[in-house]
Amino acid sequence: MFSGAHITLYSRDAEADRAFLKDVAGFPHVDAGRGWLVFRLPPAELAVHPVGEGGSRPEVYLMCEDIARTLTALEDKGAEISRAITDQGWGLLAAVRLPSGTEVPLYEPRHPTAIDLPT
């Protein structure tokens, strides 16, 4: 029924954040026209949480197999690590800051994931 998901991040400096995602994070991309880059992301999963558990708007987390190695690689390319690794029980959580100031959480799951389930 569905072929994928499209996630939109709104940014105070879209051009700088696009450059970060292209050059620092290394996401492959296409130019949809006028410099609007659309990035291919790794496989995704969707979770539904009760509103009382932290918010009521969609959140985007980038999943890592080895969060320490990922943060080191990003930092070596000039990324700002805005939150150091903490153990949340369900996974290891950290964050990087995009050039616009937007924080993107990263996590290494410690729970079963849906990533490798057959479609």
Summary of the structure (lengths in Angstrom):
residues: 119
radius of gyration: 15.0
end to end distance: 10.2
largest distance: 43.1
contacts: 235
relative contact order: 0.20
helix: 20%
strand: 25%
